[in-house]
């Protein structure tokens, strides 16, 4: 049933405000989350096609559909559907088939707590950032499942590289989020967003914003942190034996991860849906999407511009540089909070 007034309060989902039937609310929220989680990654994938095509003068992505290659994404989808679904004879078929879902589902679940505006959200959890950081750690299990179940030594090497990298960079990612929680005084993503009404935390925590972005790119195994894939050495890492729609799910999870981490960084450091001064007439929904798009573009841009780092350099950088810097910043933030 509809309720009044029409505008929901900050932190209250517009769906809960408009309807009070449990199953209706649940269904609408599922549709909302799946709509965002499955369409936004496609837009990011399309952006990557076009950005790299322009930067590297690649003509292929500009041909499908004639005008500027608008149908390239459709062509890719048709291609994946037509590919044969091959499962290696020695593979553990159940684990092999479940791995893509285990990698993808956590990135979908993240959007449950992302506030796209003060009222455009699914749930306002009191422990929202804890939920986000916990659920992102699940994807490494899917990568390990894919590498082990493939019965391929190159896949296993790629999976172990990915696990080592994800564990190493999970720590600075969490520490960067801890600083924001300390400054905002809440674990709620809506609360963190509302705490940035007067200024964004990127201005008070620029170092931790950089740490968070570096760790996010590493968590996504995107260049220059793509040694777990390293196609010139181990074919395609943990995903070597995957074909057809299963491989497409891994690609979708990569782009969903870009969207998810861009959204988290926007909420923690860029004010989420909070506008710049004198531009408050622009709705918050557009602000968050613009910030997410800018960060996603940066992650895509790195793929075409930055060289790949060695595996030993990657691990050393996390433990020797990022984690100590994050710990020092936490101590400084704590001292300032106590003094003030």
C-alpha positions as CSV (number, residue, x, y, z in Angstrom):
1,X,0.0,0.0,0.0
2,X,1.2,3.5,-0.7
3,X,1.9,5.8,2.2
4,X,2.4,9.6,2.6
5,X,4.4,11.8,2.5
6,X,6.0,11.0,-0.8
7,X,9.6,12.0,0.1
8,X,11.4,9.5,2.5
9,X,13.7,10.6,5.3
10,X,17.4,10.3,5.0
11,X,18.5,6.6,5.5
12,X,15.0,5.3,4.8
13,X,14.6,3.4,1.5
14,X,12.0,4.9,-0.8
15,X,10.7,1.4,-1.3
16,X,10.0,0.9,2.4
17,X,8.4,4.4,2.5
18,X,6.0,3.7,-0.4
19,X,5.0,0.1,0.5
20,X,4.5,-1.8,3.7
21,X,3.8,-5.3,2.4
22,X,6.9,-7.5,3.2
23,X,7.0,-9.6,0.0
24,X,6.3,-6.5,-2.2
25,X,9.2,-4.6,-0.6
26,X,11.5,-7.7,-0.8
27,X,10.7,-8.2,-4.5
28,X,11.2,-4.6,-5.4
29,X,14.5,-4.4,-3.6
30,X,15.7,-7.6,-5.3
31,X,14.7,-6.1,-8.7
32,X,16.4,-2.8,-7.8
33,X,19.7,-4.4,-6.6
34,X,19.9,-6.9,-9.6
35,X,19.1,-4.1,-12.0
36,X,22.0,-2.0,-10.7
37,X,24.4,-4.9,-10.2
38,X,23.9,-6.3,-13.7
39,X,23.5,-3.2,-15.8
40,X,26.2,-0.9,-14.4
41,X,29.0,-3.5,-15.1
42,X,27.8,-3.7,-18.7
43,X,28.1,0.1,-19.0
44,X,31.6,-0.1,-17.5
45,X,32.5,-2.8,-19.9
46,X,31.2,-0.8,-22.8
47,X,33.2,2.2,-21.5
48,X,36.4,0.1,-21.4
49,X,35.9,-1.0,-25.0
50,X,35.6,2.5,-26.2
51,X,38.3,4.1,-24.0
52,X,40.9,1.5,-25.0
53,X,39.8,1.6,-28.6
54,X,40.5,5.4,-28.7
55,X,43.7,5.3,-26.7
56,X,45.2,2.3,-28.6
57,X,43.7,3.1,-32.1
58,X,41.9,-0.3,-32.1
59,X,39.3,-0.3,-34.9
60,X,37.6,-3.6,-34.0
61,X,35.3,-2.2,-31.2
62,X,34.2,0.6,-33.5
63,X,32.7,-1.6,-36.2
64,X,29.8,-3.6,-34.7
65,X,26.6,-1.8,-35.4
66,X,28.3,0.7,-37.7
67,X,28.0,4.0,-35.8
68,X,30.8,4.1,-33.3
69,X,30.4,0.3,-32.7
70,X,27.3,0.8,-30.5
71,X,26.4,-2.9,-30.8
72,X,29.8,-4.3,-29.6
73,X,28.4,-5.3,-26.2
74,X,25.6,-7.2,-27.9
75,X,28.0,-8.9,-30.2
76,X,30.1,-10.0,-27.2
77,X,27.0,-11.4,-25.5
78,X,26.0,-13.4,-28.6
79,X,29.6,-14.7,-28.9
80,X,29.7,-16.0,-25.3
81,X,26.3,-17.7,-25.7
82,X,27.4,-19.5,-28.8
83,X,30.7,-20.7,-27.2
84,X,30.8,-24.4,-26.1
85,X,30.7,-25.0,-22.4
86,X,33.8,-27.2,-21.9
87,X,34.6,-28.8,-18.5
88,X,38.0,-30.6,-18.3
89,X,37.8,-34.3,-17.8
90,X,40.0,-34.2,-14.7
91,X,38.2,-31.2,-13.2
92,X,35.9,-31.3,-10.2
93,X,32.7,-30.4,-12.2
94,X,30.6,-29.1,-9.2
95,X,33.3,-26.8,-7.8
96,X,34.3,-25.8,-11.3
97,X,30.8,-24.7,-12.1
98,X,30.1,-23.0,-8.8
99,X,33.3,-20.8,-8.8
100,X,31.9,-18.1,-11.2
101,X,28.9,-17.6,-8.9
102,X,31.0,-17.4,-5.8
103,X,33.1,-14.7,-7.3
104,X,30.1,-12.7,-8.7
105,X,27.6,-12.9,-5.9
106,X,29.6,-10.9,-3.3
107,X,29.8,-7.9,-5.6
108,X,26.1,-8.0,-6.1
109,X,25.5,-8.2,-2.4
110,X,27.5,-5.0,-1.9
111,X,24.8,-2.9,-3.6
112,X,22.4,-3.8,-0.8
113,X,24.0,-1.1,1.4
114,X,25.3,1.4,-1.1
115,X,23.3,4.7,-0.7
116,X,22.7,6.2,-4.1
117,X,21.0,9.1,-2.4
118,X,19.5,9.8,1.0
119,X,16.6,7.6,0.2
120,X,17.6,5.6,-2.9
121,X,19.1,2.5,-1.2
122,X,18.0,-1.0,-0.3
123,X,19.1,-1.2,3.4
124,X,20.7,1.2,5.9
125,X,22.7,-1.3,8.0
126,X,24.2,0.1,11.2
127,X,27.3,-2.0,10.4
128,X,27.3,-1.2,6.6
129,X,31.0,-0.8,6.1
130,X,31.7,-4.0,8.1
131,X,29.3,-5.9,5.8
132,X,31.0,-4.5,2.7
133,X,34.5,-5.4,3.8
134,X,33.4,-8.8,4.9
135,X,31.6,-9.7,1.8
136,X,34.4,-8.5,-0.6
137,X,36.7,-11.1,1.0
138,X,34.5,-13.9,-0.2
139,X,35.5,-13.5,-3.8
140,X,39.0,-14.9,-3.2
141,X,37.3,-18.2,-2.3
142,X,35.8,-18.4,-5.7
143,X,39.1,-17.7,-7.4
144,X,40.8,-20.5,-5.4
145,X,37.9,-22.8,-6.3
146,X,38.3,-22.0,-10.0
147,X,42.1,-22.6,-9.9
148,X,42.0,-25.8,-7.9
149,X,39.0,-27.4,-9.6
150,X,40.4,-26.8,-13.1
151,X,43.0,-29.5,-12.7
152,X,45.5,-27.3,-14.5
153,X,48.8,-26.2,-13.0
154,X,48.7,-22.8,-14.7
155,X,45.2,-22.2,-13.2
156,X,46.4,-23.2,-9.8
157,X,49.4,-20.9,-10.0
158,X,47.1,-18.0,-11.0
159,X,44.7,-18.8,-8.1
160,X,47.5,-18.9,-5.5
161,X,48.9,-15.6,-6.8
162,X,45.5,-14.1,-6.6
163,X,45.0,-15.4,-3.0
164,X,48.3,-14.0,-1.9
165,X,47.6,-10.6,-3.5
166,X,44.1,-10.3,-2.2
167,X,45.1,-11.2,1.3
168,X,48.0,-8.7,1.3
169,X,45.9,-5.8,0.0
170,X,42.8,-6.6,2.0
171,X,44.6,-5.2,5.1
172,X,45.4,-1.7,3.8
173,X,41.9,-1.6,2.3
174,X,40.4,-2.3,5.8
175,X,42.7,0.1,7.5
176,X,41.8,2.9,5.1
177,X,38.1,2.3,5.9
178,X,38.9,2.3,9.6
179,X,40.2,5.9,9.4
180,X,36.9,7.0,7.8
181,X,34.9,5.2,10.4
182,X,36.9,6.9,13.2
183,X,36.4,10.4,11.6
184,X,32.7,9.9,10.9
185,X,31.9,8.1,14.2
186,X,29.6,5.5,12.5
187,X,29.8,2.2,10.6
188,X,26.6,3.1,8.6
189,X,27.3,4.1,5.0
190,X,24.4,6.5,5.1
191,X,25.9,8.0,8.3
192,X,29.3,8.3,6.7
193,X,27.7,10.0,3.7
194,X,25.7,12.4,5.9
195,X,28.9,13.2,7.9
196,X,30.4,14.7,4.8
197,X,27.8,17.4,4.3
198,X,30.4,20.2,4.9
199,X,33.5,18.7,3.4
200,X,34.5,15.4,1.8
201,X,37.0,13.1,3.6
202,X,39.3,13.1,0.6
203,X,40.4,16.6,1.7
204,X,41.2,15.4,5.3
205,X,42.4,12.0,4.4
206,X,44.1,12.2,0.9
207,X,46.8,9.7,1.8
208,X,44.2,7.1,2.9
209,X,42.2,7.8,-0.2
210,X,45.2,6.9,-2.3
211,X,45.9,3.8,-0.2
212,X,42.3,2.7,-0.6
213,X,42.3,3.2,-4.4
214,X,45.6,1.3,-4.8
215,X,44.3,-1.6,-2.6
216,X,41.0,-1.6,-4.6
217,X,42.8,-2.0,-7.9
218,X,44.9,-4.8,-6.4
219,X,41.8,-6.5,-5.1
220,X,40.3,-6.4,-8.6
221,X,43.6,-7.8,-10.1
222,X,43.5,-5.0,-12.6
223,X,46.7,-3.6,-14.2
224,X,49.3,-2.9,-12.9
225,X,48.3,-5.6,-10.3
226,X,47.3,-8.3,-12.8
227,X,50.1,-10.8,-12.2
228,X,47.5,-13.4,-11.0
229,X,46.3,-13.4,-14.7
230,X,49.7,-12.7,-16.4
231,X,48.5,-14.0,-19.8
232,X,52.0,-13.9,-21.2
233,X,53.2,-16.4,-18.5
234,X,50.3,-18.6,-17.2
235,X,47.8,-18.2,-20.0
236,X,44.9,-16.6,-18.1
237,X,45.4,-17.6,-14.5
238,X,42.6,-19.3,-12.6
239,X,40.2,-18.7,-15.5
240,X,42.3,-20.6,-18.2
241,X,39.9,-23.6,-18.5
242,X,36.7,-21.6,-18.6
243,X,34.7,-21.0,-21.7
244,X,31.3,-19.6,-22.8
245,X,28.9,-18.2,-20.2
246,X,31.1,-19.3,-17.2
247,X,33.9,-17.2,-18.5
248,X,31.5,-14.4,-19.2
249,X,30.4,-14.5,-15.5
250,X,34.1,-14.0,-14.5
251,X,34.3,-11.0,-16.8
252,X,31.0,-9.6,-15.4
253,X,32.3,-10.1,-11.9
254,X,35.4,-8.0,-12.8
255,X,33.4,-5.1,-14.1
256,X,30.9,-5.5,-11.2
257,X,33.9,-5.2,-8.9
258,X,35.0,-2.0,-10.6
259,X,31.6,-0.5,-10.0
260,X,31.4,-1.8,-6.4
261,X,34.8,-0.5,-5.3
262,X,34.2,2.8,-7.1
263,X,31.0,3.1,-5.2
264,X,32.6,2.3,-1.9
265,X,35.4,4.8,-2.5
266,X,32.9,7.4,-3.4
267,X,30.9,6.9,-0.2
268,X,34.0,6.8,2.1
269,X,36.0,9.6,0.6
270,X,34.1,11.6,-2.0
271,X,31.0,12.4,0.0
272,X,28.7,9.8,-1.7
273,X,25.6,11.7,-2.8
274,X,26.8,15.0,-1.2
275,X,27.2,17.8,-3.8
276,X,29.9,20.3,-4.2
277,X,29.3,23.8,-2.8
278,X,26.8,25.9,-4.8
279,X,25.7,22.8,-6.9
280,X,23.2,21.4,-4.4
281,X,20.4,21.7,-6.9
282,X,21.8,18.7,-8.7
283,X,20.2,15.5,-7.2
284,X,22.4,13.3,-5.1
285,X,21.8,10.3,-7.3
286,X,23.6,12.0,-10.2
287,X,26.5,13.0,-7.9
288,X,27.2,9.5,-6.8
289,X,27.0,8.1,-10.3
290,X,29.3,10.8,-11.6
291,X,31.9,10.0,-8.9
292,X,31.6,6.3,-9.6
293,X,32.0,6.9,-13.3
294,X,35.1,9.0,-12.7
295,X,36.8,6.4,-10.5
296,X,35.9,3.6,-12.9
297,X,37.4,5.6,-15.8
298,X,40.6,6.0,-13.8
299,X,40.8,2.2,-13.2
300,X,40.2,1.5,-17.0
301,X,42.8,4.2,-17.9
302,X,45.5,2.4,-15.8
303,X,45.1,-0.7,-18.0
304,X,46.3,1.2,-21.1
305,X,49.0,3.4,-19.5
306,X,50.8,1.7,-16.6
307,X,53.2,-1.3,-16.9
308,X,52.7,-4.5,-15.1
309,X,54.6,-5.0,-11.8
310,X,56.6,-8.1,-10.7
311,X,55.0,-10.4,-8.2
312,X,57.6,-9.8,-5.6
313,X,57.2,-6.0,-6.0
314,X,53.4,-6.3,-5.5
315,X,53.7,-8.2,-2.3
316,X,56.5,-6.1,-0.9
317,X,54.6,-2.8,-1.7
318,X,51.6,-3.9,0.4
319,X,53.4,-5.1,3.5
320,X,56.3,-2.6,3.5
321,X,54.6,0.6,2.3
322,X,50.8,0.6,2.4
323,X,50.2,-1.1,5.8
324,X,52.7,1.0,7.7
325,X,51.4,4.2,6.1
326,X,47.9,3.3,7.0
327,X,48.8,2.4,10.6
328,X,50.6,5.8,11.1
329,X,47.6,7.6,9.6
330,X,45.2,5.8,12.0
331,X,47.4,6.8,15.0
332,X,47.4,10.4,13.8
333,X,43.6,10.4,13.3
334,X,43.1,8.9,16.7
335,X,45.3,11.6,18.3
336,X,43.4,14.4,16.6
337,X,40.0,12.9,17.6
338,X,41.1,12.7,21.2
339,X,42.6,16.2,21.2
340,X,39.5,17.8,19.6
